[in-house]
Amino acid sequence: MKNFQWRFIWPHILAVLVFLFVTIVFFSPVFFDNKVIDQADIQQFRGASKSILDHREATGQEPLWAPSVFSGMPAYLLSVYWGDAPLRWLKRIMTLFLPHGIGNIFLAFICYYILLLSFRVRPFLAIAGALAFGLCSYLIIGLSVGHNSRIGAIAVMPLVMAGIHLVFSNKKILGFGVTIIGLALHLRENHLQITYYLVLIVVVYGLIRLIEAVRVQMIGGLIKKIGILVVAAVIGAGTFFGPFWSITEYTSYSTRGPAELAPPGTSESGLTKEYAFAYKYGIWEPMTLLIPQFYGGTSGRFFASDPESESYNALVSSGNQAMINQLANYTSAYWGPQSYTAGPYYAGAIIIFLFAIGILFAKRKYVWWLVSLSALSLMLSWGDSFASFNYFMFDYLPGYNKFRSVSFGLVIILFAMPLLGFMGLEKLLSQAVDRVAKKKMLIAFSVTGGLCLLLLLFAGMFDFTREFESELPDWFTSALAEDRKGLFRADAFRSFVFISLIFVVLYFDLARKLPVAFYAFLILITVVDLVVVDKRYFTESNFIRKRDRSFLAETEADKEILKDKSYYRVYNLNNPFSEARTSYYHRSIGGYHGAKIRRYQEFYDSCLVPQTQAMIDELRQGIVDFRKFGGMNMLNVKYVTFGPERNNVVLNRDSNGPAWFVQKIVAVNSPAEELKTTCGSDTRTTAVIDGKKFSIPEISYDSAGSITLSDHKANYLKFESKSSAAGLAVFSEIYYPGWVVTIDGKEATVLRANYILRALEIPAGNHIIEMKFEPRLFVVGNKVTTASTWLAVVILLGSIILTLREKQFDGKNPS
């Protein structure tokens, strides 16, 4: 440490200050106006997780079960605290205790900065590259809708790759520690789709390194480095052991798991292609990486609200108010192939130009790695727009059919382009700007800036309308096309200007002549390029007052229902499977989650949907006979709501209640028969059980028998039964492994009845039945997670100390 030189530290301190300044300015309403980001998904999360948080606060323990969404489901993918507190604190420190979502953007700056340093990019260039990664519209748009776990996982991706590259760069001790902690922080975000893309990045990197090792005959050294990384991966993954075990178990029961009913078009395991590829890019849509409004930007922007637009003036000129009202809905700026988009994924015109520079100047092995990844990223994002490739990948790439929104695959190219671009720029600035270098720069400018210029000049070759718009009046579509063309040409021109500016600076070697001014200019122009586009889709409307709780505010309907202190469920008819506000106050049969229990989804589609439609028809006539709706009754639906007012609540007096004895059992032989029979049965008197999976008990029925709920918590239910005969009780609770059921303290076997519910054979007499959710995976998994987390932190600290002692941060190695 005696040779430690502080002059090599201050650039990193400056980098952190720049990142902090940009973060504070970009999110200034949070820091200066006492506001928070209005994130729709986070609002839904608050509703879905309310019962979990209440239990945690009241008992200090993890409930592991979420009773208020979808009639109950495991809390694994909602909110569970594992033994990874040191990682939580480490992330808070790394993000300087910034608010959670905003902290992820700051963390993206920090981690990408470390990545660029690991690839020997000088600090001042690395600042610009880190800002380019963190401010790309992919992250900003994701943050605006509340995808905090996805953005958090992306933010830490560069740290994992930095650790791996450090090991291959013979900084094994530091690389070992960084890889472990990077992987631990990444996995803690629990977004396995982003992890999947990270694995693809690492695998291709490994292939490039393998080819290099074979060429120079250094297989032994490669094996040693891989061995170090395998150990690092095991320890890092160990911090995620508990969550991964729970996700793995849940996946087999969720819509991502095997489809027992196997409807047409459904794969044996995973999602359907139609569902998985619902959110994908069109073939030409990646052009938004260079020209953000190539397809008009967001589908949420309407020219009808812009008095300066051609569409607005054309509508006003028509003089037909009815037509104006009708056509106004067709004035969306977006004209691409997606049904809806919150905004384009823009990488930055400067980054695209530097990416071309990187292809021409960076080391060939890195060019092959990052260019091939970029091509793969584009093809994956196309989904069934490139069916021949993506159907093959969906069917044969392991685990790929578990994920949807394949447009997320663009995260790979957004990761790759700044890295290759700034490696190329580093190489360019490290050599003389001679004729050969200038020729390469001209090629990069011709490809990128030239493309922008061509699109600007020949914009008329595009139609600027969507297929269904051909049926609209010509005078209207002509005006609409002109507006869209204007956006197209404006962004083509702005990208051309930004590329031209950076090209001129590099071509005339101003970086060498005025280095300080060049670095400041590069950082400033990179930020301006991206922030101007980001602010189109992340505006003042994305912020709300901290005390604004309008989404979760208690309605008159809620107050009316909450007068009832018994145990029941609520059915909100307004998008029941796409809202969790109801779950904030009530036990709901609906909810908001991307991976529901598959059987529950199938039951909803096959039973509840048709019963709901029949109920609505009767509601319109003023008389409802709930006895006909066995699906709702068996879920203990006591209240049906269709609005916020007190008179928007309908009482169901025929609900089966929390538990009931049935008169008979109908045995079936397949899941399809089980579901069909359940949908057509009187669930109050009949239980349907799959005889191939469960032993059918011999039962009697006591008409005077009863079973009542005497106590309940999120993960605990207590019932008292009275019956003169041995009978079968069905509970309005979802069947799922991990529930330990006892009768008078002795463990009993739980059956699955009516496709989704728990059932229990209960002897004659008076008994106490208790149900506790105590999955073994949490007990064991939490111990492994806790031990691995502490080990990871200790190794990180040790690797930093050893690295400093080995003088790897002295004047000989400023990065």
C-alpha positions in Angstrom: 0.0 0.0 0.0 3.0 2.3 0.3 3.0 2.9 -3.4 -0.7 3.7 -3.5 -1.2 6.9 -5.4 -4.3 9.0 -4.8 -4.1 10.6 -8.2 -5.4 7.4 -9.7 -8.4 7.4 -7.3 -9.9 10.8 -7.9 -11.2 9.9 -11.5 -13.3 7.2 -9.8 -14.6 9.6 -7.2 -15.4 12.1 -9.9 -17.3 9.3 -11.8 -19.5 8.6 -8.7 -20.2 12.3 -8.3 -21.1 12.6 -12.0 -23.4 9.6 -11.8 -25.0 11.0 -8.6 -25.5 14.4 -10.2 -27.1 13.0 -13.4 -29.4 10.8 -11.2 -30.5 13.7 -9.0 -31.2 16.0 -12.0 -33.0 13.4 -14.1 -35.3 12.4 -11.1 -35.3 15.9 -9.7 -39.0 15.9 -8.6 -38.2 13.1 -6.2 -35.4 15.0 -4.6 -36.8 18.6 -4.7 -40.6 18.3 -4.9 -41.3 15.5 -2.4 -42.6 13.2 -5.1 -42.2 9.5 -6.0 -42.4 7.7 -9.3 -45.9 6.6 -10.2 -45.2 2.9 -11.1 -48.3 0.9 -12.0 -46.8 -2.5 -11.3 -45.6 -1.3 -7.9 -49.1 -0.2 -7.0 -50.3 -3.6 -8.0 -47.5 -5.2 -5.9 -48.6 -3.2 -2.8 -52.1 -4.6 -3.2 -51.0 -8.2 -3.7 -48.4 -8.2 -0.9 -50.4 -6.3 1.7 -51.4 -9.5 3.7 -47.8 -10.7 3.6 -46.4 -7.4 4.9 -49.1 -7.2 7.6 -48.2 -10.7 8.8 -44.5 -9.9 8.8 -45.0 -6.8 10.8 -47.3 -8.4 13.3 -45.2 -11.6 13.9 -41.7 -10.9 12.6 -42.0 -14.1 10.6 -42.4 -14.9 6.9 -45.9 -16.2 6.1 -44.7 -17.7 2.7 -48.3 -17.8 1.6 -50.3 -14.9 0.1 -54.0 -15.5 1.1 -55.4 -12.4 -0.6 -54.5 -13.1 -4.3 -56.0 -15.8 -6.5 -57.7 -17.4 -3.5 -54.2 -18.0 -2.1 -50.8 -18.7 -3.6 -47.2 -19.1 -2.5 -45.6 -15.8 -1.7 -42.3 -16.9 -3.3 -42.6 -14.5 -6.3 -44.3 -11.7 -4.4 -42.4 -11.0 -1.2 -40.2 -13.3 0.9 -37.3 -12.2 3.0 -34.5 -14.8 2.8 -31.3 -14.8 4.8 -29.6 -12.3 2.5 -29.6 -9.2 4.6 -25.9 -8.5 3.9 -26.7 -8.3 0.2 -29.6 -5.9 0.9 -27.3 -3.6 2.8 -24.5 -3.9 0.2 -26.9 -2.8 -2.5 -28.1 0.1 -0.4 -24.5 1.2 0.1 -23.7 0.8 -3.5 -26.7 2.9 -4.5 -25.9 5.5 -1.8 -29.3 4.8 -0.1 -31.1 6.3 -3.1 -34.8 5.4 -3.5 -35.2 1.8 -4.7 -36.2 2.2 -8.3 -34.0 5.3 -8.9 -31.1 3.5 -7.1 -31.2 0.8 -9.8 -30.3 3.4 -12.5 -27.5 4.7 -10.4 -26.3 1.1 -9.8 -26.4 0.5 -13.6 -24.0 3.5 -14.0 -21.6 2.1 -11.3 -21.6 -1.5 -12.6 -21.1 -0.6 -16.2 -18.3 1.8 -15.2 -16.6 -1.1 -13.5 -17.1 -3.3 -16.6 -15.5 -0.8 -18.9 -12.6 -0.4 -16.5 -12.1 -4.1 -16.4 -11.7 -4.0 -20.2 -9.0 -1.3 -19.8 -11.1 1.6 -20.9 -9.8 4.8 -19.3 -12.0 6.3 -16.6 -13.3 9.4 -18.4 -14.4 7.3 -21.4 -15.9 4.8 -19.0 -18.1 7.6 -17.4 -19.7 8.3 -20.8 -20.2 4.6 -21.5 -21.8 4.0 -18.1 -24.2 6.9 -18.6 -25.1 5.6 -22.0 -26.0 2.2 -20.6 -28.0 3.5 -17.6 -29.9 6.1 -19.6 -30.9 4.0 -22.5 -34.7 4.2 -22.9 -35.0 0.4 -22.2 -34.2 1.0 -18.5 -36.0 4.2 -18.2 -39.3 2.9 -19.7 -39.0 -0.2 -17.6 -38.6 1.9 -14.5 -41.6 4.0 -15.4 -44.0 1.0 -15.3 -42.5 -0.4 -12.2 -40.4 -3.3 -13.5 -37.9 -2.7 -10.7 -36.7 -6.3 -10.4 -36.0 -6.4 -14.2 -34.1 -3.1 -14.1 -32.2 -4.2 -11.0 -31.1 -7.4 -12.6 -30.0 -5.6 -15.7 -28.1 -3.0 -13.6 -25.9 -5.7 -12.1 -25.3 -7.7 -15.3 -22.1 -5.7 -16.1 -20.6 -6.4 -12.6 -20.9 -10.2 -13.2 -19.3 -9.9 -16.6 -16.6 -7.6 -15.2 -15.7 -10.3 -12.6 -15.5 -13.0 -15.2 -13.3 -10.8 -17.5 -11.0 -10.0 -14.6 -10.3 -13.7 -14.0 -9.5 -14.1 -17.7 -7.3 -11.1 -17.5 -5.2 -12.8 -14.8 -6.6 -10.7 -11.9 -8.0 -13.9 -10.5 -8.4 -12.9 -6.8 -10.3 -9.7 -7.6 -12.2 -11.3 -10.4 -13.2 -14.2 -8.1 -14.7 -11.8 -5.5 -16.4 -9.5 -8.0 -18.0 -12.5 -9.8 -19.4 -13.9 -6.6 -20.9 -10.7 -5.4 -22.1 -9.6 -8.8 -23.9 -12.9 -9.3 -25.3 -12.7 -5.8 -26.7 -9.2 -6.3 -28.0 -10.1 -9.8 -29.8 -13.3 -8.7 -31.3 -11.5 -5.7 -33.3 -9.4 -8.1 -35.1 -12.6 -9.0 -35.7 -12.0 -12.7 -34.7 -15.2 -14.3 -35.4 -14.0 -17.9 -32.7 -11.4 -17.6 -30.5 -14.1 -15.9 -31.1 -16.2 -19.0 -29.8 -13.5 -21.3 -26.8 -13.0 -19.0 -26.0 -16.7 -19.4 -26.1 -16.3 -23.2 -23.7 -13.4 -22.9 -21.3 -15.4 -20.8 -21.6 -18.6 -22.9 -20.6 -16.8 -26.1 -17.7 -15.1 -24.2 -16.6 -18.5 -23.1 -16.7 -19.9 -26.6 -14.5 -17.0 -27.8 -12.1 -17.7 -25.0 -12.0 -21.4 -25.8 -11.2 -20.7 -29.5 -8.4 -18.4 -28.4 -7.0 -20.9 -26.0 -7.0 -23.6 -28.7 -5.2 -21.3 -31.1 -2.4 -20.5 -28.6 -2.4 -23.9 -27.0 -3.2 -22.7 -23.5 -6.0 -25.1 -22.6 -4.5 -25.7 -19.2 -4.7 -22.1 -18.3 -8.3 -21.9 -19.6 -9.3 -24.8 -17.4 -7.9 -23.2 -14.3 -9.7 -20.0 -14.9 -12.9 -21.8 -15.6 -12.4 -23.7 -12.4 -12.1 -20.5 -10.4 -15.3 -19.2 -12.1 -17.2 -22.4 -11.4 -16.4 -22.1 -7.7 -17.5 -18.4 -7.8 -20.7 -19.4 -9.6 -21.5 -22.0 -7.0 -21.0 -19.6 -4.1 -22.9 -16.8 -5.8 -25.7 -19.2 -6.8 -25.7 -20.4 -3.2 -27.0 -17.0 -2.1 -30.0 -17.7 -4.3 -30.4 -21.3 -3.4 -33.6 -20.9 -1.3 -35.4 -18.6 -3.8 -34.4 -20.8 -6.7 -35.6 -23.9 -5.0 -39.0 -22.3 -4.3 -39.2 -20.9 -7.9 -38.4 -24.3 -9.3 -41.1 -26.0 -7.3 -43.6 -23.3 -8.0 -42.8 -23.3 -11.8 -44.0 -26.9 -12.0 -47.4 -25.9 -10.7 -47.6 -22.5 -12.5 -48.5 -21.5 -16.0 -44.8 -21.9 -16.8 -45.0 -25.6 -16.0 -46.4 -28.7 -17.6 -49.9 -28.5 -19.1 -51.9 -31.4 -17.9 -54.9 -30.5 -20.1 -52.6 -30.0 -23.1 -54.9 -27.9 -25.3 -54.1 -27.5 -29.0 -51.0 -25.4 -29.5 -49.7 -25.8 -25.9 -46.2 -27.2 -25.4 -45.7 -30.0 -23.0 -44.0 -27.6 -20.5 -44.0 -23.9 -20.6 -45.9 -21.2 -22.3 -47.7 -21.3 -25.6 -45.9 -19.7 -28.6 -48.8 -17.3 -29.0 -48.5 -16.1 -25.4 -44.7 -16.0 -25.3 -44.4 -14.0 -28.6 -47.3 -11.6 -27.9 -44.7 -8.8 -27.1 -42.1 -8.9 -29.9 -40.4 -6.6 -32.3 -41.2 -6.3 -36.0 -38.3 -7.0 -38.4 -37.5 -3.3 -38.9 -38.4 -2.2 -35.4 -34.8 -2.4 -34.1 -34.2 0.7 -36.2 -35.5 2.5 -33.1 -32.1 1.8 -31.5 -30.8 4.5 -33.9 -33.9 6.5 -34.8 -36.3 6.5 -31.8 -39.4 7.6 -33.7 -38.8 5.3 -36.6 -42.2 3.9 -36.0 -43.7 7.0 -34.3 -42.6 6.4 -30.7 -45.3 5.5 -28.3 -48.8 4.3 -29.1 -50.0 6.5 -26.2 -49.4 9.7 -28.1 -52.3 10.9 -30.2 -52.2 13.7 -32.8 -55.8 14.6 -32.0 -54.5 16.4 -28.9 -51.9 18.4 -30.8 -53.4 21.5 -32.5 -50.2 21.8 -34.6 -50.6 18.4 -36.2 -52.0 17.7 -39.7 -54.3 15.1 -38.2 -55.9 17.6 -35.8 -56.4 20.2 -38.5 -57.9 17.6 -40.9 -60.4 16.5 -38.2 -61.4 20.0 -37.4 -61.8 20.8 -41.1 -64.2 17.9 -41.5 -66.8 19.6 -39.3 -68.4 16.3 -38.3 -68.2 16.0 -34.5 -69.3 12.3 -34.5 -66.5 11.5 -37.0 -64.0 13.6 -35.1 -64.8 11.6 -31.9 -64.5 8.3 -33.8 -61.3 9.0 -35.8 -59.5 10.7 -32.8 -58.8 7.2 -31.5 -56.9 6.4 -34.7 -54.5 9.2 -34.5 -51.8 7.3 -32.5 -48.3 8.3 -33.5 -47.1 4.7 -33.5 -47.6 2.8 -36.8 -45.4 -0.3 -36.1 -46.4 -4.0 -35.9 -47.0 -4.1 -32.1 -50.5 -3.7 -30.7 -49.2 -1.4 -28.0 -45.8 0.1 -27.0 -44.9 2.4 -24.1 -42.0 3.7 -26.1 -39.1 2.6 -28.3 -35.8 1.1 -27.1 -33.3 3.8 -28.1 -29.6 3.0 -27.7 -28.3 6.4 -28.7 -27.1 7.7 -32.1 -23.7 8.3 -30.6 -23.5 4.7 -29.2 -24.5 3.3 -32.6 -21.7 5.3 -34.3 -19.2 4.2 -31.6 -20.4 0.6 -32.0 -19.3 0.9 -35.7 -16.0 2.4 -34.5 -15.6 -0.6 -32.2 -16.2 -3.1 -35.0 -13.4 -1.4 -36.9 -10.9 -0.7 -34.1 -11.4 -3.1 -31.2 -9.7 -6.5 -30.8 -11.1 -9.1 -33.1 -12.0 -11.5 -30.3 -14.2 -8.9 -28.7 -15.8 -7.9 -32.0 -16.8 -11.5 -32.7 -18.2 -11.9 -29.2 -20.2 -8.7 -29.1 -21.3 -8.5 -32.7 -22.6 -12.1 -32.7 -24.4 -11.4 -29.4 -26.0 -8.3 -31.0 -27.2 -10.4 -34.0 -28.6 -13.0 -31.6 -30.3 -10.3 -29.6 -32.1 -8.9 -32.6 -33.3 -12.3 -33.8 -34.6 -13.2 -30.4 -36.5 -9.9 -30.1 -38.3 -10.6 -33.4 -40.3 -13.5 -31.9 -42.7 -15.0 -34.5 -41.8 -12.1 -36.8 -38.9 -14.5 -37.5 -40.7 -17.7 -36.9 -38.3 -20.1 -38.5 -35.6 -19.2 -36.1 -37.6 -18.4 -32.9 -39.9 -21.5 -33.1 -36.7 -23.6 -33.2 -35.3 -21.7 -30.2 -38.5 -22.0 -28.3 -38.8 -25.7 -28.9 -35.1 -26.7 -28.3 -33.2 -24.1 -26.3 -33.4 -25.3 -22.7 -35.7 -23.3 -20.5 -36.4 -20.7 -23.2 -40.2 -21.5 -23.4 -40.6 -20.3 -19.8 -40.4 -16.7 -20.8 -42.6 -14.2 -22.5 -42.0 -10.6 -23.9 -39.2 -11.7 -26.2 -38.6 -8.0 -27.0 -36.7 -8.0 -23.7 -34.0 -9.9 -25.6 -32.8 -6.5 -26.8 -31.1 -6.1 -23.4 -28.2 -8.1 -24.9 -27.5 -5.7 -27.7 -28.0 -2.7 -25.4 -25.3 -4.3 -23.1 -23.0 -5.1 -26.0 -23.0 -1.8 -28.0 -21.5 0.6 -25.4 -18.9 -2.0 -24.4 -17.6 -2.6 -27.9 -18.0 1.1 -28.8 -15.9 2.4 -25.9 -13.3 -0.4 -26.4 -13.0 0.8 -30.0 -12.8 4.4 -28.9 -10.1 3.5 -26.3 -8.1 1.8 -29.1 -8.6 4.8 -31.4 -7.4 7.3 -28.8 -4.4 5.1 -28.0 -3.0 5.4 -31.5 -2.2 8.0 -34.0 -5.0 9.4 -36.0 -3.4 8.6 -39.4 -4.8 8.0 -42.8 -5.9 4.4 -42.0 -7.6 5.5 -38.8 -9.4 8.3 -40.7 -10.5 5.9 -43.4 -12.1 3.6 -40.8 -13.8 6.5 -39.2 -15.2 7.6 -42.5 -16.6 4.1 -43.0 -18.3 4.2 -39.6 -19.7 7.6 -40.3 -20.9 6.5 -43.8 -22.7 3.5 -42.4 -24.4 5.2 -39.5 -24.7 8.8 -40.4 -25.2 7.9 -44.0 -28.1 5.7 -43.1 -29.7 8.5 -41.2 -29.3 10.9 -44.1 -30.7 8.4 -46.6 -33.8 7.8 -44.4 -34.2 11.5 -44.0 -34.1 12.1 -47.8 -36.1 9.1 -48.8 -38.7 9.0 -46.0 -41.4 9.1 -48.7 -40.7 5.4 -49.6 -42.5 4.4 -46.4 -46.3 4.1 -46.1 -46.6 5.4 -42.5 -50.0 3.6 -42.0 -51.0 0.4 -40.4 -52.8 -2.4 -42.2 -56.2 -1.8 -40.6 -56.1 1.9 -41.3 -56.6 1.3 -45.0 -60.4 1.3 -44.3 -60.2 4.9 -43.0 -61.0 7.9 -45.1 -58.1 8.9 -47.5 -58.1 12.6 -46.3 -57.6 11.4 -42.8 -54.9 8.8 -43.4 -53.0 11.2 -45.6 -52.8 13.7 -42.8 -51.9 11.0 -40.3 -49.1 9.8 -42.5 -47.7 13.3 -42.8 -47.6 13.6 -39.0 -45.8 10.3 -38.7 -43.4 11.2 -41.5 -42.6 14.4 -39.7 -41.6 12.5 -36.5 -39.6 10.0 -38.6 -37.6 12.7 -40.4 -37.1 14.8 -37.3 -35.4 11.9 -35.5 -33.5 10.8 -38.5 -32.1 14.4 -38.7 -31.3 14.6 -34.9 -29.4 11.2 -35.0 -27.5 12.5 -38.1 -26.5 15.6 -36.2 -25.3 13.8 -33.1 -23.3 11.3 -35.2 -21.8 14.2 -37.2 -20.7 16.0 -34.1 -18.8 13.1 -32.6 -17.4 12.2 -35.9 -15.9 15.6 -36.5 -14.4 15.7 -33.1 -12.7 12.4 -33.6 -11.7 12.9 -37.2 -9.9 16.1 -36.5 -8.2 14.6 -33.4 -9.6 17.1 -31.0 -9.4 14.5 -28.3 -5.7 14.6 -28.3 -5.5 18.4 -28.7 -8.1 19.3 -26.1 -8.4 16.2 -23.9 -10.3 17.7 -21.0 -12.7 19.5 -23.3 -13.2 16.3 -25.3 -14.1 14.2 -22.3 -16.5 16.8 -21.0 -18.0 17.1 -24.5 -18.4 13.4 -24.9 -20.1 13.0 -21.5 -22.4 15.9 -22.1 -23.4 15.0 -25.6 -24.0 11.4 -24.7 -26.3 12.4 -21.8 -28.2 15.0 -23.9 -28.7 12.5 -26.7 -30.4 10.0 -24.4 -32.1 12.2 -21.9 -34.0 14.2 -24.6 -35.5 10.9 -25.8 -36.1 9.5 -22.3 -38.0 12.6 -21.3 -40.5 11.9 -24.1 -41.7 8.8 -22.3 -40.7 9.7 -18.7 -42.3 13.1 -18.0 -43.6 15.0 -15.0 -46.8 12.9 -15.2 -44.6 9.9 -14.1 -44.3 11.5 -10.6 -46.9 11.8 -7.9 -47.0 13.2 -4.4 -45.7 10.8 -1.8 -49.1 11.0 0.0 -51.1 10.3 -3.2 -52.8 7.0 -2.4 -55.7 7.4 -4.8 -55.1 4.0 -6.4 -55.3 2.2 -3.0 -57.8 4.6 -1.4 -60.7 2.8 0.4 -63.9 3.1 -1.6 -67.5 3.1 -0.4 -67.7 -0.5 -1.7 -64.7 -1.5 0.4 -66.2 0.1 3.5 -69.5 -1.8 3.0 -67.8 -5.1 2.6 -65.4 -4.6 5.5 -68.4 -4.4 7.9 -68.5 -8.2 7.6 -65.8 -9.6 9.9 -66.3 -13.2 8.8 -64.0 -15.2 6.6 -64.9 -14.8 2.9 -63.6 -13.8 -0.5 -64.4 -11.0 -2.9 -64.9 -11.2 -6.7 -64.1 -7.9 -8.5 -65.7 -8.1 -12.0 -63.4 -5.4 -13.3 -60.5 -7.2 -14.8 -60.2 -9.7 -11.9 -57.0 -11.4 -13.2 -55.3 -8.1 -13.9 -55.8 -6.1 -10.7 -54.6 -6.5 -7.2 -56.2 -3.4 -5.6 -59.0 -5.6 -4.3 -56.3 -7.7 -2.5 -55.2 -4.7 -0.5 -58.4 -4.8 1.6 -59.9 -8.2 1.0 -59.2 -11.8 0.2 -59.7 -11.8 -3.5 -60.2 -14.6 -6.0 -58.4 -12.4 -8.6 -55.0 -10.7 -8.5 -52.1 -9.5 -10.6 -49.2 -11.8 -11.4 -47.4 -13.1 -14.5 -47.1 -16.7 -13.2 -50.4 -17.9 -11.7 -51.0 -21.4 -10.6 -51.9 -23.2 -13.8 -54.8 -25.2 -12.5 -56.3 -22.1 -11.0 -56.0 -20.3 -14.4 -57.6 -23.3 -16.1 -60.4 -23.4 -13.6 -61.0 -19.6 -14.1 -61.1 -20.0 -17.9 -63.3 -23.1 -18.0 -65.6 -22.5 -15.0 -65.6 -19.0 -13.7 -65.7 -17.2 -17.0 -68.9 -18.8 -18.2 -70.5 -18.7 -14.8 -69.6 -15.0 -14.5 -71.2 -14.2 -17.8 -74.4 -16.0 -16.7 -74.3 -14.1 -13.4 -73.9 -10.8 -15.2 -76.9 -11.6 -17.5 -79.0 -12.3 -14.4 -77.7 -9.1 -12.6 -79.0 -7.1 -15.5 -82.4 -8.7 -15.1 -82.3 -7.8 -11.4 -82.5 -11.4 -10.0 -79.5 -13.7 -9.3 -79.7 -17.3 -8.2 -76.2 -17.9 -6.9 -76.9 -21.6 -6.2 -76.2 -22.3 -9.9 -72.7 -20.9 -9.7 -70.8 -23.7 -7.9 -67.4 -22.4 -9.0 -67.8 -19.1 -7.2 -69.4 -20.8 -4.2 -66.6 -23.3 -3.7 -64.1 -20.4 -3.6 -66.2 -18.8 -0.8 -67.2 -15.8 -2.9 -69.5 -13.9 -0.6 -69.3 -10.5 -2.3 -69.2 -9.6 -6.0 -68.2 -6.0 -6.9 -68.4 -4.1 -10.1 -67.5 -0.5 -9.0 -66.4 1.7 -6.2 -69.9 2.8 -4.9 -71.8 1.2 -2.0 -74.5 0.0 -4.4 -71.9 -1.7 -6.6 -71.7 -4.6 -4.2 -73.7 -7.8 -4.5 -74.1 -10.2 -1.6 -74.0 -14.0 -2.3 -75.8 -15.8 0.5 -75.2 -19.2 -1.1 -71.4 -19.3 -0.7 -70.1 -22.6 0.5 -68.1 -20.9 3.3 -64.6 -21.7 4.4 -65.3 -25.5 4.7 -68.1 -27.9 4.3 -69.0 -31.6 4.4 -70.1 -33.1 1.1 -72.7 -35.8 0.5 -70.9 -37.7 -2.2 -67.6 -38.1 -4.1 -67.4 -38.4 -7.9 -64.2 -40.2 -8.9 -62.7 -39.3 -12.3 -59.7 -40.6 -14.3 -58.1 -37.6 -15.9 -57.5 -33.9 -15.3 -59.8 -33.0 -18.2 -62.6 -35.1 -16.8 -61.9 -33.6 -13.3 -62.3 -30.1 -14.5 -65.3 -30.7 -16.7 -67.1 -32.6 -13.9 -66.3 -29.9 -11.3 -67.7 -27.2 -13.6 -71.0 -29.0 -13.9 -71.4 -30.0 -10.3 -73.2 -28.7 -7.2 -70.0 -28.2 -5.3 -71.9 -27.8 -2.0 -73.0 -31.5 -2.1 -70.4 -33.1 -4.4 -66.6 -33.4 -4.4 -64.7 -34.4 -7.6 -61.5 -36.3 -7.0 -59.0 -37.8 -9.6 -58.9 -41.5 -8.7 -55.6 -42.0 -10.5 -53.8 -39.7 -8.2 -55.6 -40.0 -4.9 -57.3 -42.9 -3.0 -61.0 -42.4 -2.9 -62.2 -42.6 0.7 -65.4 -44.3 1.9 -67.5 -41.7 3.5 -70.9 -41.1 5.1 -72.8 -37.9 5.6 -74.3 -36.4 8.7 -76.8 -33.6 7.7 -76.4 -32.1 11.1 -72.6 -32.2 10.9 -70.6 -28.9 10.8 -67.1 -27.7 10.3 -66.2 -24.1 11.2 -63.2 -21.8 11.0 -62.1 -20.7 14.4 -58.8 -19.0 13.7 -56.8 -17.9 10.7 -53.6 -16.1 9.7 -51.8 -15.8 6.4 -50.2 -19.2 6.8 -52.4 -20.9 9.4 -56.0 -22.1 9.6 -57.8 -23.8 12.4 -61.1 -25.6 12.0 -63.5 -27.3 14.5 -65.6 -30.2 13.2 -68.6 -32.0 14.6 -70.1 -35.0 12.9 -71.7 -38.3 13.9 -70.2 -40.0 10.8 -66.8 -40.1 9.1 -67.0 -37.6 6.2 -65.1 -35.7 3.6 -64.6 -32.0 4.2 -63.7 -29.7 1.3 -62.0 -26.4 2.1 -62.2 -23.3 0.0 -58.4 -23.2 0.0 -56.0 -23.9 -2.9 -54.3 -27.2 -2.9 -50.5 -26.8 -2.9 -47.6 -28.8 -1.4 -46.1 -27.5 1.8 -49.3 -27.3 3.8 -49.1 -29.6 6.9 -52.5 -30.6 8.1 -53.2 -32.3 11.4 -56.3 -33.7 13.1 -56.1 -33.4 16.8 -52.3 -33.0 16.5 -51.8 -36.0 14.2 -50.7 -35.4 10.6 -53.3 -36.3 8.0 -53.3 -36.8 4.3 -54.6 -33.9 2.2 -56.6 -34.7 -0.9 -57.2 -32.5 -3.9 -60.8 -32.0 -4.7 -62.7 -30.0 -7.4 -59.5 -29.6 -9.4 -58.0 -26.9 -7.2 -59.1 -27.3 -3.5 -58.0 -29.1 -0.5 -60.1 -31.9 1.0 -59.7 -34.1 4.1 -61.3 -37.3 5.4 -62.4 -36.5 8.9 -63.4 -39.2 11.5 -66.7 -39.1 13.3 -66.8 -37.0 16.5 -65.4 -33.6 17.5 -62.0 -32.7 16.1 -59.6 -29.8 15.7 -58.1 -29.5 12.3 -55.1 -27.3 11.8 -53.4 -26.3 8.5 -49.9 -24.7 8.6 -47.9 -23.7 5.6 -44.4 -25.0 6.5 -42.5 -25.9 3.3 -39.3 -27.7 3.9 -37.7 -25.8 1.1 -37.8 -22.6 3.1 -36.2 -24.1 6.2 -33.3 -25.8 4.3 -33.0 -23.2 1.6 -32.8 -20.3 4.0 -29.9 -21.9 5.8 -27.9 -22.4 2.6 -28.8 -18.9 1.4 -27.7 -17.3 4.7 -24.4 -19.2 4.9 -23.6 -18.5 1.2 -24.4 -14.8 1.6 -22.0 -14.3 4.4 -19.3 -16.3 2.6 -19.8 -14.1 -0.5 -19.4 -10.9 1.4 -16.3 -12.1 3.3 -14.7 -13.3 0.0 -15.4 -9.9 -1.6 -13.8 -8.0 1.2 -10.9 -10.4 1.3 -10.3 -10.2 -2.5 -10.3 -6.3 -2.3 -7.8 -6.3 0.5 -5.5 -8.8 -1.2 -5.7 -6.9 -4.4 -4.7 -3.7 -2.7 -1.8 -5.5 -1.0 -0.7 -6.8 -4.4 -0.5 -3.2 -5.6 -2.9 -3.8 -8.4 -4.2 -0.3 -8.0 -0.9 1.6 -7.9 0.5 3.8 -10.6 1.3 0.9 -12.8 -2.3 -0.1 -13.2 -4.6 3.0 -12.9 -7.8 1.2 -13.9 
